[in-house]
Amino acid sequence: MAALARIRVDATEVERLSVDVARVLHYVELLFAVDVAGVEPLRQPPVVHQPLRVDEARDVLGERAVAVSAGAVDGLVRVPKVIG
């Protein structure tokens, strides 16, 4: 499964993950064993689309919050780079 998901799994994790997957599959078997004869399917409630707000830049933190921030430089907050 790890190879299909393209994730690296250490040999020490294989045992723990095998137990976890076995538990999930056992739970699925329990769900399939439930007798649902005569039970009406649930109806999905109607989807209500909420109006979107205008996408415009605005002051979220406030100038004071930015000014006292440890990473503030020239009114901006410096954050670590997360995308290469």
Distance bins in CASP14 RR format, pairs under 12 A and 6 or more apart:
PFRMAT RR
TARGET T0000
AUTHOR 0000-0000-0000
RMODE 2
METHOD distances of the structure
MODEL  1
1 7 0 0 0 0 1 0 0 0 0 0 0
1 9 0 0 0 0 1 0 0 0 0 0 0
1 13 0 0 0 0 0 1 0 0 0 0 0
1 14 0 0 0 0 0 1 0 0 0 0 0
1 17 0 0 0 0 1 0 0 0 0 0 0
1 18 0 0 0 0 1 0 0 0 0 0 0
1 20 0 0 0 0 0 1 0 0 0 0 0
1 21 1 0 0 1 0 0 0 0 0 0 0
1 22 0 0 0 0 0 1 0 0 0 0 0
1 24 0 0 0 0 0 1 0 0 0 0 0
1 25 0 0 0 0 0 1 0 0 0 0 0
2 8 1 0 0 1 0 0 0 0 0 0 0
2 9 1 0 1 0 0 0 0 0 0 0 0
2 10 0 0 0 0 1 0 0 0 0 0 0
2 11 0 0 0 0 0 1 0 0 0 0 0
2 13 0 0 0 0 1 0 0 0 0 0 0
2 14 0 0 0 0 1 0 0 0 0 0 0
2 17 1 0 0 1 0 0 0 0 0 0 0
2 18 0 0 0 0 0 1 0 0 0 0 0
2 21 0 0 0 0 0 1 0 0 0 0 0
3 9 0 0 0 0 1 0 0 0 0 0 0
3 14 0 0 0 0 0 1 0 0 0 0 0
5 17 0 0 0 0 0 1 0 0 0 0 0
5 21 0 0 0 0 0 1 0 0 0 0 0
7 13 0 0 0 0 0 1 0 0 0 0 0
7 17 0 0 0 0 0 1 0 0 0 0 0
8 14 0 0 0 0 0 1 0 0 0 0 0
9 15 0 0 0 0 0 1 0 0 0 0 0
9 16 0 0 0 0 1 0 0 0 0 0 0
9 17 1 0 0 1 0 0 0 0 0 0 0
9 18 0 0 0 0 0 1 0 0 0 0 0
9 20 0 0 0 0 0 1 0 0 0 0 0
9 21 0 0 0 0 0 1 0 0 0 0 0
10 16 0 0 0 0 1 0 0 0 0 0 0
10 17 0 0 0 0 1 0 0 0 0 0 0
11 17 0 0 0 0 0 1 0 0 0 0 0
11 18 0 0 0 0 0 1 0 0 0 0 0
12 18 0 0 0 0 0 1 0 0 0 0 0
13 19 0 0 0 0 0 1 0 0 0 0 0
13 20 0 0 0 0 1 0 0 0 0 0 0
13 21 0 0 0 0 0 1 0 0 0 0 0
14 20 0 0 0 0 0 1 0 0 0 0 0
14 21 0 0 0 0 0 1 0 0 0 0 0
15 21 0 0 0 0 0 1 0 0 0 0 0
15 22 0 0 0 0 0 1 0 0 0 0 0
16 22 0 0 0 0 0 1 0 0 0 0 0
16 23 0 0 0 0 0 1 0 0 0 0 0
17 23 0 0 0 0 0 1 0 0 0 0 0
17 24 0 0 0 0 0 1 0 0 0 0 0
18 24 0 0 0 0 0 1 0 0 0 0 0
18 25 0 0 0 0 0 1 0 0 0 0 0
19 25 0 0 0 0 0 1 0 0 0 0 0
19 26 0 0 0 0 0 1 0 0 0 0 0
20 26 0 0 0 0 0 1 0 0 0 0 0
20 27 0 0 0 0 0 1 0 0 0 0 0
21 27 0 0 0 0 0 1 0 0 0 0 0
21 28 0 0 0 0 0 1 0 0 0 0 0
22 28 0 0 0 0 0 1 0 0 0 0 0
22 29 0 0 0 0 0 1 0 0 0 0 0
23 29 0 0 0 0 0 1 0 0 0 0 0
23 30 0 0 0 0 0 1 0 0 0 0 0
24 30 0 0 0 0 0 1 0 0 0 0 0
24 31 0 0 0 0 0 1 0 0 0 0 0
25 31 0 0 0 0 0 1 0 0 0 0 0
25 32 0 0 0 0 0 1 0 0 0 0 0
26 32 0 0 0 0 0 1 0 0 0 0 0
26 33 0 0 0 0 0 1 0 0 0 0 0
27 33 0 0 0 0 0 1 0 0 0 0 0
27 34 0 0 0 0 0 1 0 0 0 0 0
28 34 0 0 0 0 0 1 0 0 0 0 0
36 42 0 0 0 0 0 1 0 0 0 0 0
59 65 0 0 0 0 1 0 0 0 0 0 0
59 66 0 0 0 0 1 0 0 0 0 0 0
59 75 0 0 0 0 0 1 0 0 0 0 0
60 66 0 0 0 0 1 0 0 0 0 0 0
60 77 0 0 0 0 0 1 0 0 0 0 0
61 67 0 0 0 0 1 0 0 0 0 0 0
61 68 0 0 0 0 0 1 0 0 0 0 0
61 69 0 0 0 0 1 0 0 0 0 0 0
61 72 0 0 0 0 0 1 0 0 0 0 0
61 75 0 0 0 0 0 1 0 0 0 0 0
61 76 0 0 0 0 0 1 0 0 0 0 0
61 77 1 0 0 1 0 0 0 0 0 0 0
62 68 0 0 0 0 0 1 0 0 0 0 0
62 69 0 0 0 0 0 1 0 0 0 0 0
62 72 0 0 0 0 0 1 0 0 0 0 0
62 75 0 0 0 0 0 1 0 0 0 0 0
62 77 0 0 0 0 0 1 0 0 0 0 0
63 69 0 0 0 0 0 1 0 0 0 0 0
63 72 0 0 0 0 0 1 0 0 0 0 0
63 75 1 0 0 1 0 0 0 0 0 0 0
63 76 0 0 0 0 0 1 0 0 0 0 0
63 77 0 0 0 0 0 1 0 0 0 0 0
64 72 0 0 0 0 0 1 0 0 0 0 0
64 75 0 0 0 0 0 1 0 0 0 0 0
65 71 0 0 0 0 0 1 0 0 0 0 0
65 72 0 0 0 0 1 0 0 0 0 0 0
65 75 0 0 0 0 0 1 0 0 0 0 0
65 77 0 0 0 0 1 0 0 0 0 0 0
66 72 1 0 1 0 0 0 0 0 0 0 0
66 73 0 0 0 0 1 0 0 0 0 0 0
66 74 0 0 0 0 1 0 0 0 0 0 0
66 75 1 0 1 0 0 0 0 0 0 0 0
66 76 1 0 0 1 0 0 0 0 0 0 0
66 77 1 0 1 0 0 0 0 0 0 0 0
66 78 0 0 0 0 0 1 0 0 0 0 0
67 73 0 0 0 0 0 1 0 0 0 0 0
67 74 0 0 0 0 0 1 0 0 0 0 0
67 75 1 0 0 1 0 0 0 0 0 0 0
67 76 0 0 0 0 0 1 0 0 0 0 0
67 77 0 0 0 0 1 0 0 0 0 0 0
68 75 0 0 0 0 0 1 0 0 0 0 0
68 77 0 0 0 0 0 1 0 0 0 0 0
69 75 0 0 0 0 1 0 0 0 0 0 0
69 76 0 0 0 0 1 0 0 0 0 0 0
69 77 1 0 1 0 0 0 0 0 0 0 0
69 78 0 0 0 0 1 0 0 0 0 0 0
69 79 0 0 0 0 0 1 0 0 0 0 0
70 77 0 0 0 0 1 0 0 0 0 0 0
70 78 0 0 0 0 1 0 0 0 0 0 0
70 79 0 0 0 0 0 1 0 0 0 0 0
71 77 1 0 1 0 0 0 0 0 0 0 0
71 78 1 0 1 0 0 0 0 0 0 0 0
71 79 0 0 0 0 1 0 0 0 0 0 0
71 80 0 0 0 0 0 1 0 0 0 0 0
72 78 1 0 0 1 0 0 0 0 0 0 0
72 79 0 0 0 0 0 1 0 0 0 0 0
73 79 0 0 0 0 0 1 0 0 0 0 0
END
